[in-house]
Amino acid sequence: MSNLQLAPGTTALVVDGNVTTRNLLSAQLRDYGISRVVQCSKVQEARARMETGSFDYVLCDQYFNDKSATGQTLLDDLRRAQLLPFTTVFFMVTTEASYAAVAEAAESALDGYLLKPFTTQSLHERLRTARLRKLYLKPIFEAIERQDLEAACALCVEQFKERRPYWLYAARIGSELLLRLGQHEDAKMLFQAILEAKAIPWARLGIARTQMESGTAGKSILTLNEILSEDPSYADAYDVLGRAYVEAGQFGKAIETYRAACGITPDSVLRLQKLGMLSYYTGEDDTALQSLLRAVVLSLHSKLFDYQTLVLLGFLHFKARDDKGLDRCVSDFTDIAEKYPESRRIQRFPVTVQTLQHIRKGQVGRAVDAVRRLAREIHEPGFDMEAACNFCGLLSALSSTSIVLSEGDEWIEAIGMRFAVTRGVSELLASACRGSAPYAELMRRSLQSINQLAEHAMARSLGGEPLQAITGLLAAGRKTLNAKLIDLAQQLLARRREQLEDADQLQTEIHVLRMLCGNARASGRITLGREDNRQPGGMVLPTAIVVGEGRQVAA
């Protein structure tokens, strides 16, 4: 692989605010043999270019005249939105690079740092080395593209154990795949082996992720705080810590963490949306409005933009009696729904903001009709936590204008019994009922009811009645579609399988109920907006990815 030849039509993107630097880099790339070089002076322009096309090489300056926009912001957004293909070589160009920043370059989205000044020869050598790494690891990514993740894992572990070229990078991929496969202990062991071989921040971050994925958010929080005490600028660690605090129900600390992440990368659209959404649910309206509006300005027509942002802005404008702001949200949705006719998630969004508009205009009949139509979906698999929170917000908005529907309590109770699996989830749902204390109290009581059902089942199982405990949980699960009850039935079945003659039939029923739960089956996992294919702290892999809304293709 030493004689690496560039293919005809090789392309490059140069992103730098200085025209002289852009021209110099472009000339050096053409000398390297790249036939087409595109130049951008701003991060937003580069983001748009990457959304509509792909490049073999990207060279991006780290700092721009607009101090809120950085190369790191662009990189983070691109990799989270799966807009940076594995085949693309991405270099950050900078005058300085800390050890932590260089260590983080081991992630797949970044192939390294180019420290100014550098010679044409050194640039060409770095580009060649980066491309060689792509070629050495090609069998691993071919296995991933075939969706044969087990084979890809085996190739990664083999490369790591035998210390073949780029073994550390292969281990990074392998540990990520193990996490995707739910093999948390194996992933943790591989991350620990990486640390023993060479202490790297992302390996420690990987251990924190395995702790969180395996349900021990408390341990994950401790690990992450240790990482950040040593490197307060490690943005990905803030992302994971924020998610860990959310799952632990510590929303105040989660907001502080997301705010810190936004402080490091002020123009990161995805981080702004996380901060804005969580701030909305916890009643920090000023922070929510500022963050969500900034996300709209940066990326309304970008693939990075999550349309739930517009919905929450609609609720904020409604509460502030800002009719012009609410009208803008309705207007922004004019073409969006037409772009995604098959996405029920997207189709609900304009209905939600239009209903708020109807309430403000005193069009009570139209508002009530829309709410009742949405209520028909409460027990459908595609009705998830996000849809539940938006629906609760609409009911509460109606009640704030003295319009209390007779079915309101029944709907709220159905949502609470379906989604209340942890205290954190219950509090988030109660927060979504802002403006209606009775609805919020109903939500909290739902969790108490679910906990009582679970405790009763455990008591029956410990009392020698495992079959009755499991069948009771499944009956309650069929009625409520509550993931906690169904998961508990699965745990009891696994523990008492040998004592139960109908174990296979019970397992089938559990499987069917989990399918009926649909997106609700998150076992307490709180999501803020659309789930990113790349989880915080993870790496970009060419597996199935989401394109727009509701469609999947291979990267």
Secondary structure by P-SEA (a helix, b strand, c coil): ccccccccbbbbbbbcccaaaaaaaaaaaaaacccbbbbbccaaaaaaaaaaccccbbbbbcccccccccaaaaaaaaaaaccccccbbbbbbcccccaaaaaacccccccccccccccaaaaaaaaaaaaaaaaaaaaaaaaaaacaaaaaaaaaaaaaaacccaaaaaaaaaaaaaaaacaaaaaaaaaaaaaaacccaaaaaaaaaaaaaacaaaaaaaaaaaaaaacccaaaaaaaaaaaaaaacaaaaaaaaaaaaaaaccccaaaaaaaaaaaaaacaaaaaaaaaaaaaacccccccccaaaaaaaaaaaaaacaaaaaaaaaaaaccccccccccaaaaaaaaaaaaaaaaaacaaaaaaaaaaaaacccccccccaaaaaaaaaaaaaaaaacccccaaaaaaaaaaacccccaaaaaaaaaaacccaaaaaaaaaaaaaaaaaaaaaaaaaaaccaaaaaaaaaaaaaacccaaaaaaaaaaaaaccccccaaaaaaaaaaaaaaaacccccccccccccccccccccccccccccccccccccc
